[in-house]
Amino acid sequence: MVPMRNLTLALRMLRKTPFVTAIAVASLALGIGANAAIYSLFDQMLLRSLPVRAPGELVNLSAPGPKPGSTSCGQAGDCEAVFSYPMFRDLEQKQTALAGVAGHVSFGANLSVRNEAFSGRGMFVSGGYFGLLGIKPTIGRLLQPADDGTIGANYVAVLSHEFWRERYGSDPKIVGQTLIVNGKSLTILGVAEAGFRGTTLGAEPMVYVPVSMRAAVSTWRNAFENRRSYWLYVFGRLKPGGSIEQASAQLNAFYRPILNDVEAPLQTSMSDATMKRFKARSIVIEPGARGQSSIHREARTPILLLFAITGTVLLIACANIANLLLARGATRATEMGVRLSLGASRSQLLRQLLTESLLLAAIGGLASLLVSVWTLRSIAAFLPAEAIATIDISLQPKMIVFAAVLALSTGLLFGIFPALHSTRADLISVIRAGAGQITGGGRAASRFRTALVTAQIALSMALLISAGLFLKSLVNVSRTDLGFDVDHLATFNVSPMRSGYDSTRAGVLYERIEQELAALPGVTQVTSGLVPLVSGNNWGNDVRVQGFQHGPDVDANSRFNAVGASYLATTGMKLLSGREFTTVDRDGSAKVAIVNEAFAKKFNLGTDAVGKFMSLSGADSLDVQIVGLMKNSAYSEVKGEIPPLYFTPWRQDGTRSSLFFYVRTKQPPAEVLRSITTMMKTIDPTLPVEDLKTMPQQVRENVFLDRMISTMASAFALLATLLAGVGLYGVLAYSVAQRTREIGVRMALGADGARVRGLVMRQVGVMTAIGAVIGIAAAFAIGRAAQSQLYQLEGHDPMVFASAVVVLVLVALTAGFMPARRASKVDPMHALRYD
């Protein structure tokens, strides 16, 4: 009964002060909701374990060090983590402290289900993959070691549960049916259990295929026997009672002899120093409960930064509410004194006041759930389509629990001191305070309120500077000269060889697509390329260049792209000398290349690159003539350093399994996108169109992290500054009200309005100055921590710091002006009668 009576009284008190209640609830909803949203991202991207049996037993394997030969890595991790196929099979057969190992690699898939074609992701996995993870089938069975025993012999597949539900309507009769994957007919063995989306965050496979079928089902060249071809990601499971240290010692005892006796003799043109490093390589074993994904590394800093920002906003909100409760507590001092005199214990009053605080926090916590969903949707608006698919932006149980814990904690945090202070005074001091005093409110409470506002100002200053740094960094990104013209340019991709085309048919298809695109209304130029621009993708090769001295450990690698005719003219890249490719540059004609300035500089060609020769196949033949030198332009990243780069004609370089097309238009390219989709359906309705977008959209996606952090940081910084301004105004307004008699006495003794305003504004100045100094010091530390996220900008940029100071001072002056003006209008006669 007592808790219920406390709750009823708490509700009545909150209704009596609707303005205070509304401000407190709104502040808490914004603070808790923003933190719950960022926690959801933090949990999904950095904390959440795979939904498999005993994920804590999983470990990831890598082998850092020199990897001469061919290396291919992707979203599952960097190139330090990939193994050759023969080495994986060696590790698979060895019994150690690991219960087993499994391999996987993601691939792009053109799928055809019931005469409907579309593109998606697949994953090649070893036969022990599902068994090692402990995944059970929903229907049918999953892949087993026998399905992966012979290279190219098992045309079978397992579907993900989500793909089965969306494309097959959860049809239980699909086992034994045929699924077309990259033009190959695969027999469906079964469906994986619900909730399992692979072991790589950000690469959710629709279909799982034996890794021994990679050459048969994809356009990848057969390198199963090549120990110098690294492309397979490997993880394992510890045996019960086993440790990482034991597994590492046993596995490396097996690994190093293979490395030294089998693989070292295969290396060529390697210096003694590099060979020593090669032989010293060892397998590194790390915890693998979260799977293998580069997102774990890439998302860490941005999410922690957003977490710090939203946490700061919540602290400012709590400080505001504590000030409001202190002010309200002062008006209830007589009530508390009377209740104490009537026999109420201090603990009873504390419970009542804390019930009010916790009820306020609970209402704010409920409202925060709406804010958290809104925040997640706002963040999702900045993410590329493939990233959106990896996160859940709906309310989740963990999110609700986090918001509840945060609401409970903040309720105690902002309620405890006001409650203690309101119940400290004895009856006599309360009655005297109620009778009127020259400076009311209590020194301890006054000092605490001032400290809270000063802390709010400090935190707001730090957030304003942080937001300013991110905004200026984003401005620098937007002003970057890409070296090509993205306006009125659209792009899309087709992968015909995934759909069963051979190289000859694919070449004919590409030619037809370019012709049909050129005939579309409003289209002025058309070209194509193997590697998409500013998409984060890179292809590279070692090259031989005329006049450049090669040798062991000499870096002779360059980025590479195979492109169509008029590529530079269509994209807007600048040709400095020589010529562009034409449709004449095809099989049978003299081999040609175009290089950029970075390539010419690296290989000592200078401005006389045109006419020189290079080789893509080895030292014996310089058979490719450089016919063009182009100005440096952005390639893989908007922000990245421009790499050495050479182009060859795709018509001359062998028909490619996939091409990206670029279409320049007179009108906005978004209007042409619909025409492209219609056109492709007339050419081949079974061929999916992928990555159809405008180039400005592609550029925005390439810098989505910068845009997201800058926008969110700015929004939260402005919110924090507004809350700090409200807090400053509240403290000053309350202070003026409490000092009404004092101000009246001063004015009766001759003080004019300007002097009284100065009295209040000095208080503003002191709090602002102290808070600003603390905030600037904190901002220096934040700037250093965020340096990796800033583009062409130092973390202590003076203009940003100065601008933040100006904004905060203006907010503080605005917040202080009204209380100061009110103080200067006090009527001395009225004030001396003030009760």
N, C-alpha and C positions, 0 to 999 in steps of 0.2 A: 504493500500500500504506500509506503513512504516514497519509493522511487517513482510511483505513479503520480503522487502528489507533487513531487519535485518537477516532474515532466509537465504537469498541467500548469504549474506556476511559471515554469520557464516559457511555455507557449504564450501565456498571458503577458509576460514581460516583453517578449519579442514583438507581440502585436501592439504594445503600447509605444514602441519606438520604431515605427515602420521604416523611417529613413535610414537609421543606423542598421537595421536588419537587412534592408535591400542592398546597401553599400557593402556590407560584410559578405552577404551571400554571393553577390556578383564578383567580388574580389576573390573569394575562395573558389568559385566555379571556374574562373579564368585560370587561376594558379594551379589548382589540382587537375583540372581537365587537360591543360597543356602538358603537365608532367606525366599524367597517365598515358597520353598519346605517345610521347617520346619513349616512355618505358615500354610500351607495346612494340615499337620499332626495335628498341634495345633488346628486348626479350626474343623477338623473332629472328633478328639478324646476328646477335652476338651471344645469346645465352642458351637458346632452346636446343635441347638434345634431339637427335633423330628419334622418330616413333618406332623404335625397334627393341628387340629383346636386350636387356642389360647394356644400354649404350655406353655406360662407363667403362666397359671392357674393350671398347673399340679403340684402335690406335691407327694413326696415319703414318705412312712410310715416305721418306724422301731420301735423296742421295745427292747432297750439294757438292759442287765442284765442277771441273771441266767436263763437258759433254761434246767432244768433237763429233761432227757428223750432222745429222738432221734432228732438230728438236721442235716439237709441236706441243704447245700448252694452251690452256683455255681457262674457262671460268672456274674449274675445279681447283686451280692453284697455279703458282708460277712454275717456270721451267726447271726449278730445282727438284720438283716433286715427281717428275715423270720418269718412267723406266722403259727400257726396251722390252719387247714381247718375249724374247728368249730368256732375259733375266727374270721377268715375272714368272715364267714357267719353272725356272730353277728354284725360285723362292717358294712357289706353290707346293713343290714336291718335298721341301725340306721340313722335317718335324723339329720344332723348337718350342720355346715357351709360348709361342703363338698357337692357338687352336687351328689357325689357317689364315690364308690371305686371299683377297679377291681384287680383281682389276676392273676398271671401267673407263670409258671415254665417251663424251657426248657427241652427237652428230645431228646435222640438219636432215630432215626427212620430208619428202613429198609423199603424202598418204592419200589413198583412195579407198573410201568406205561407201559401199552401196552406190557406186557411180558418182560420188561426190569427191572432188579433189581439193586438197588444202595442204598447207605446209605446217610443219611443227617441229618438235624436237624428239629425238630418240636417244637411246643409250646402249652402247655395246657393253656387255658385262660378261664376266667369266662365269663358268658353270656353277661355281660355289658361292656366287654373290648373294643370292636370296637365302641360302642355307646358313651362311655365316652371319647374316643380319637377323635371322630368326623370323623372316617374313612368311606369313601363311597365305595360301591362295584363297580368294573369295569363291571362285569356281575353278574347275580343272586343276592343273598343276603348274608349278613354276619351273624355271630353268634348272637343270641339274648338270653335274660334271659330264655326264654322257652326252649332253646336247652340245658340248663345247670341245669334244675330244679331237675332232678331225677338222682341219682347216677347210672351209668352204663346203661342208657336207650337210649342214643342218639348217634348212630353211624354215625355221620356227621362230615364234615371237610370243611374248607375254605382254598383256595390256595393263596400263595403269588403271586403277579403279575409277578415277575421274574421267578418263578418256572413254572407258567402257560405258559409264553412266551417260555422258553427254552425247556420244556418237552412236551408241548401240542401244540406248534406252534401257540399260541394265538387262539386256536379253541374256537369259541363262543358257541359250542354245548356241552361243557363238563359238564354243570350244570345237575345234576341228574345221572351222570355216577359214577362208582365205582372206588375208589382208595384204593389200598392195603397198609396199614400202620401197620408195625409190625405183619403181618399175619392176620390182621382184615380188613374186607371190610367196608369202610366208604363211605357214599354218599356225593358227592361234592355239597355244597350249592351255592358256588360262588367264586369270586376272589377279593382279596383286591385291592385297588387303587394303581397305579404306584407310586414308590418312597417310599412306606412304607415297612420297613424291620424289623418290630417289635420294642419293647421298650428296648431291651438290645443290646448295641453296642458289636459286636464280636460274637453274637449268632443269626445269621439271619435265621429265620425259613422258611422252604419251605411250611409247612402246619400248620394250626391252628385247634386244637381239643378242645372240651369242657373239662374243668378241672375235671368235674365230671366223665369223662371217663378214668382218669389216670390209675386206677387199671385194667380196661378192655383192654386198648390199649398198656400198657407197662408192664414190669416185676415187677413193684413196688407193694409191698404188700399193701393191703387195710388198710389205717390208717385214713380214713375220719372222724371217730368218736373220734379219739385219740387226746385229748388236749395236750398231752405231746410229740406229733410228729410235729416238726416245719419244714416246707418245702416250703411254698408258699410266693412269693413276692407280695407286695400290694402297689398300688399307688392310688391317688384320684385326684379329680378336685375341686378347690374352686368354690363356688357359686359366681355369679357376685357381686362385692362389698365386698366379704368375704376376710378375712386375715388369715394368718397362725396362728397367735396368737388366734384368735377366734376359728378356727377349732381345734387347740390343746386343748384349755380349754374345749370345748364341747365334743370332742371325749374322752378325758381322764376322764371326769365326768361319761361317760358311761363305759369305759374300766376298771377302777379300781374296781368297785363293782364285775364285772365278775372275775377279777383276784383274789380278796380276798375271795369272797363267793363261787365260783365254782371251780377255778383251784388250789388254795392253798391247799384245803383238799385232792387233788389228789397226792400231792408230798409226797414221802417217803424218809426216811433216810436223812433228811435235818436238818442241825444244826439250832439253833435259829438265828444265825447271817445271814446265807444264806436265811432263810425264811423271815427275815426282809428286805433283799435286794430284794427278789422275790416280796414281796408285794408292795415294793416301786417303782417297774418298772412303766414306763409310755411310752406312744406312742410319739415318736419324729417325727415331720413333717418338711420336708425340701423341698426346691424348686426342682421340678422334670421335668423342661423343657427339659433336655437332656436324660431323661429316667433313667433306673437303670442299671448300669454296673460297675464292678470292674475296668474296663480299665480307667475310669475317675480318679481313685486314683493311679493306678499302672503306668500310662503313664505320669503323671504330671511332676515328677522330671526329667526323661530322656529327655522329650521334651523341658522343660525349660532350661536344661543344653545345649542341642544342639542349642536352640535359642540364648542363651548367646554367644556361640562359634561363630555361623555364624554372629551374630550382631557385634562381635568384628572384624571379618574378614572384614566386610563392612566398619567399622570405619577406619581400616588400609588402605583399598583401597581408601577411600575418602581423607585421609591424603596424600596419594601418589599423587592423582590427583590434590589436592590443591597445592602441591609443584610443580608439573609440570606446572600448570597454572601460578603460581607465577614466575617461571623461564621464561616461555614464555612471561608473561606480562612485565618482565624487558627488554626483547629484543624489545618490542613494545612501550617502554616509549616515544621514539621520535615521533612515529606515533600518540600516544595519545596527546602529547604536541602540535603537528602541528594541529591536528583536533580541539583542544580547541582554539588555536590561530585563526583558521579560522571561529570560531563562533559556533562550536558545544557545546551544554550544557553538563554538567557532567551527567545529568540524561539520555541523549541520549546515551552517551558512556556506562553508566552502563547497560542500556537496551541491547545494542549490545553485551557486554561481557557476561551478564547473558543469553542471547539467545544462545550464543556459548556453555555455560556450560550446559544449559537445553537440547540443541540438542545432546550434547555428552551423557548426562544422558539418553535421549530417545533412542538413538541407543544402549547404554549398556542395557537399560531395555528390549528392544526387544530381544537382544541376550540372556538375562537372562532367558527367557522363556524356551529355549532349555536346559540351565543349570539346571533349576528347575525340569524339567521332568527327566533329567539324574540323579539328586540327589535323587528324589523319587524312581526311579528304583533301584538305588544302595542300598537305605535303604530297599526296598522290598526284595532284595536278601538275607537279614539277617533274615527276618521274617518267622515264621512258616506258613504253607499253610492256616490254619484257620484265621491267622491274616491278611494275604494278602487280603483275601476275604472281609475284613471289611473296607479297605481304597481304595480310588480312586487315582491312580497314573497318571492320565491324567491331561491335562490342564483344570482348572475349572475357572468359571467367577470370584470367589472371589480371586483366586490366581493371575489372570491377573490384577485385580483392585489393589491388594496389591503390586504387582511388579510396577505398574504404579505410585502409591502414593509414594513408596519408591524411585523410579527413580526421581520423581519431587522433593522430599525432599532432596535427596542427591545432585541433581543438584544445588539446592540453597545452600546447606551446603558447598560444596567444591568450589562453584563459587563466593560466596559473598565477602569474604575477598580479593582474588586476584582482583576482579573487583573494589572494593573500593580502594585498594592500587594503582592499575594501573591508576586511574583517580584523584589521590590526588595531584601530583606534578604540580607546575606552570611551565609556558613555560621556564622561565630563568633557573630554576634548572634542567629541563630535558635537555636543550641544553648543559648545563655545564656537566651533567652526560654523555651525548653522546660524549663530547669532550675528555673523558678519565679521570679516577680518580684512585687513588691508591687503594682504597677499595670501589668497587661499589656495587650496589644492594640495598642500603637503610637499615638502622639499623632495622627498624620495620619489614620489610619483612624478613631480615636475622634471627631475633629473632623468628619470627613466623615459618619459615621453620625449624629452629633447634628444636623448641618446638614440631612441628608435628612429626619429626623423633624420638625424644625422647619418645613421646607418642606411636608411632608405636613399638618401642623397648619394652616399658613397656607392651603393650598389647600382643606382641609376646611372651614375657617371661611368662606371665600368661597362655597363651594358650599352650606353650610348656610344662610347668609344669603340667597343667591339662591333656594334652594328655599322658604325661609320667606316671601320676598316674593311668589313665585308662588302659594303656598298661601293666603296672606292675601288676595291679589287674587281667587283663585277663591272664597274664602268670601264676599268682598264681592259677587261676581257672583251667587252662590247666594242671597244675602239681598236682592237687588234686588227691589223691588216692581214686578212687571210691569204691574200695573193690571188684570189679568184672572186668572181661575182656570184653571190648566192641568190640575188634577187631574180625573180622570174625564171627560176630553175627548179625542176622537179626530178625525182629519181625513183626507180623501182628495180627489183631484182627478179630474175627467173632462173630456175635451175633445171633445165630440160633433161640432163643426163641422170638426174635423180628419178625422173619419170620414165625411164626406159629408152631415151634417145641415145643413139650412138653418136660418135664424134662428127660424122658427116652430116647427119640430120640436124644436129645441134647447130653446126655452122650455117646451114641453110636457114634455120629458124632465126638465128641472130640477124642475118642479112634482111630477112623479111620484116622482122620487128622494126629495125631501123627505117626501112622504107615506109612501112605503115605509119610509124610515128611522124615522120617528116611530112606525111600527107594530111595530118590532122589540122583542122582550122586553128590558126593562131600560133602554130609551132614554127619557129624560125631556124633552129639548129638541133641536131641529134648526135649523140655519141655514146660510147659505152666504155666500161672498165671492169677489170677483174676485182680490184680491191676498192670498196666504197670509201669516199672521202669523209674525213672527220667523223669516223665511226668507231675509233679505237682499235681498228684492225690493222695488222701489219704482216706483210710477207717480205722475206729477205733472203739474199743469196750472197755467197762469196763470189767476187768477180776478179778477173785479171784485166789490168788496164795498161795500155801502151805507155812505157816510160816510168811506170810505178814499180819500185823494188819490193818484191814479195819475199817472205821467209817465214820461218817458224815464229808463232806468236804475233805476227803482223796482222792487224785488223784490216781485213779487206772486204768487210761485209757492207752491203748497201740494201736499202729498202727497194722494193720492186713492184711494178704494176704493169699489167698488159692492158692496153687501151685501144680504142677504136680510132677511126679517121676523125680529124678535126677536133680532137679531145681538148686541146688548149683553147681553141677559139670558142668552143661551146661552153666550157666551164669558166672562161674569162681569165685563164692563166696567161702570163706574158712570155712570149718567145723573144729571147734576146738576140739570137743569131741562128742561122740555119733554116730548117723547114719543119713543118708538121708532117705527121703521117697521113697517107691517103689510102684509098681502097686498093691502090696498086701494090701497097706493101703487104703481100700475102705469101702463102707457100710458094716456093720456087724463086722468089725475088731475093735480091741481096739483103742480108740481115742488117737491120738498122736499129738505132736506139736514140732516145732523147734523154739528156741528163739535166739535173738542176745545179744551181750554183754550189750547193753544199757538196755534191758529188765531185764537181770540178775542183773544189778546194781540197777535199780529202785526198784525191788521187793526183794532185799537183798538175791539173790540166789548165788552170788559169782561165783566161778568156778565149783561149785557142782550142777549146774542146772539140769544136766541129771539125770533122775530118779525121780525128784520132780513132783508134780501134780498141775494142775491148773483147773479152771472152766470158761466156757464161758457163763454159763446159770444162775448163782446165787450162793448164799452162801451155799446151802444145799449139793452140790455135787462137789467134786474135781475129775472129771472123765476123765481128759485129761492128759496123761503123757508126760512130756518133754523128747524127745528121742535124741535131738541134740542141741548143743550150737554152734552158728556160730559167726564169727568175724564180727564186725560192718562194714557195707557197705552203700554207698549212696542208698537212697530209692526214695524219692519223688523229691528231688532237688539235683543238683550237689553241690550247695553252702550251702545248709541248714544243720543245725545241725542234726546228725543222731538220729532218735527217737527210743524209745523202740518199738520192733517189734516182732511179733510171726507169724509163718507160720503154717497152717494146710493143709492136703491134700484135694484138691478139690473133689477127688473121694469119700472122706469120709464125706465131709462137705455139701453134697447135691449138685445136679447138678446146675451149675452156668449158668445164662442166656447168659453170654458173657465170652470169654477167650482170652487172648493174648498168642500167641505161639512164642517161641524162637528157632531159628535154628542156630546151630554152623556149620561152613563149613570149608573145607580145602582151597578153593580158595576165592577170595574177594566175600563177600555176595551179592554185587550188581548183580553178574552173576546168583545167585540163585533166585532172586526176580521174574524174568520172569517165571521161572519154577514153583514157588509157585502159581502164578496167573493161569497158565495153569492147574495145579493139582487141584486147588479148583473148576475150571469150570467142571472138570470131576466128582468131588464128588457131587456138587450141583450147577448148573449154576444159580439158583435163589438166591443164598446166597452171598451177597456182601462181598468182602474182604476190610477191613478197615485198615488205618494206616500202610500200608506196607512200611517199611523203614529199613535201617541199623541202628544198635545201635549207631555208631558214629554220624549219622545224628540226632538221637533222643537226644543225649547229646548236640550237637550244638544248636538244637532248644531250649533246656532247658536253655541255657545261651545266647540266642540271643540278649538280651538287652546289656549284657557286650560286646559282639562282635561288635554290631552295634555302641555303644557309643565310644568304643576304636578306631575302624577303622575310623569313621567319625571325631572324635576329632583329631586324628593323621593327617589325610589328611588336615583338615582345619588349624591345627597348623603349618604344614609344608608350606602350602600356605601363611599363614600370615607371617611366618618368611621370606619366599622368597620375599613377597611384602615389608616387612620392610627393607630387604637387598637392594632391588632395590631403595627404598626411600632414604636410607642412601647413597648409591652410587650416586644417582642423586643430593642430596644436596651437597655432597663433590665435585663432578665433577663441579657443577655450581659455588661453592665457589672458587675452584681453578681457573676456567676461569675468574671469576670476580676479583680475586686477583693476576692476572698474573703480572701486573706492580709492585705490592708490593713485590711479590716473586722475580722478577727480581732485584729490588733495594736491597733486602736482600742478594741475591747472588753476586751482584756487590760489596757489602760492605764486602764480605768474607764468607758468610754462604755457607756451602757445602751441597751436596745432602742429606746426612744423617740427617742434622739438619732440612732441609725443610720437609723431610719425617716425622720426628718426630713432626713437627708443625701440619701436617695434622692428624697424628695418635693420637696426644693428643686430638684433637677435637673429633675423633672417640671414644677414651677412655672415655672422659667426658660424651658424650651423652649415650654411652652404660652403663656406671656405674649408671648414674641417672635413666635411663629407667629400668635397671635390678633391682635396689632396689625397685622402685615403682611396677614393675611386680611381684617381689617375695612377697611383702606385699599383693597384690591382690590375688596371688595364695594361700596364707594361708587361706584367706576368702573363696575362691572357694573350697579348700580342705575340709574345715569344712562343707560347704553346700552339697558337693558330698559324704560325708562319708558313707552314706547309700548305695551308689552304688559301694563302694570299697570292695574288698574281701581280708581279712587277710592283711590289709594295712592301715596305718595311713595317713590322709590327708596332713601331713607335712613330708613325707618320705625324709630324707636327701639325699639319693642317687639319687632320682628323681630330687630334686632341683639342686643338683650339676651337674647332667648330662645336664639339661636344660641350666644352665649357660654356660657350656662348648660349647654346640651347638650354642648358641646365640653369644658368643664371637668369635667363629670361623667364623660365618656368617658375623659379624661386621668387623672383620679383613680382610676377603676376599673382602667385599664391599669397605673398605677403602684403600686397597692396591693399586689398579689401579690409583685412583686420586692422592694418595701420590707419587707413582712412576712417574706419569706424571708431578707433581709439581717439583720433583727433577731434571727433564730433561729440565726445562725451560732455554732457552738461554737468558742471561741478556740483550744483545744488542737488540735482537728481542723484548723482553718484554718492554724495555724502549721506543721502537717505537710503542708499542701496542695501538691500537685505538679502 
